[in-house]
Amino acid sequence: MKALSNILTKKVTRDEEFECLGIKLRKDIDCIFGRSLQLRELDTGSDNATEIELVNLTTPYYDIERFGVTFVASPRHADGLIVTGAITHNMAIAAKKTYEAMPSPKIVIALGDDACGTGIFKEGYAVIGSASDILPVDVKIPGNPPSPKEILAGILAVLETIKKKKSQQHLHS
């Protein structure tokens, strides 16, 4: 019974740096999209380490949805594509079709060492290469796996680039 009371009374603290990144992310998402950012995850041949960290982002501890990021099942509903894993021969066509099914403008994130072309599978017989070998990748987030904080920072980096492009277009028009 004592173990149960320890679990129930343990205070959960949040990571302040993660919270600050999330608040900045929410502001950028509102500024760019005026609604939430819809992301589609595509596993093209990973070892599932990166997917575990993506799932962690949706848990009550991180709760990425409060910052305006949601994961969708259909590429037709997605603003961005998160590619995990090295691109295998078996998944190359599926990756291209997923990308083509997304509405424009499209964001592509290579998540994890394998998707970035530096992972342990990079020279495997079944592997074509990194996500950027077949898709126009906007940002690479290395790590095996990258932490939830690094994933959030990578998404934020893409949005910062989009914001800069939008402000430059306003200046020139």
Secondary structure by P-SEA (a helix, b strand, c coil): caaaaaaaabbbbccaaaaaaaaaaaaaaaacccbbbbbbbbbccccaaaaaaaaaaacccccccccbbbbbcccccccbbbbccccccccaaaaaaaaaaccccbbbbbcccccccccccccccccccccccccccccccccccccaaaaaaaaaaaaaaaaaaaaaaaaac
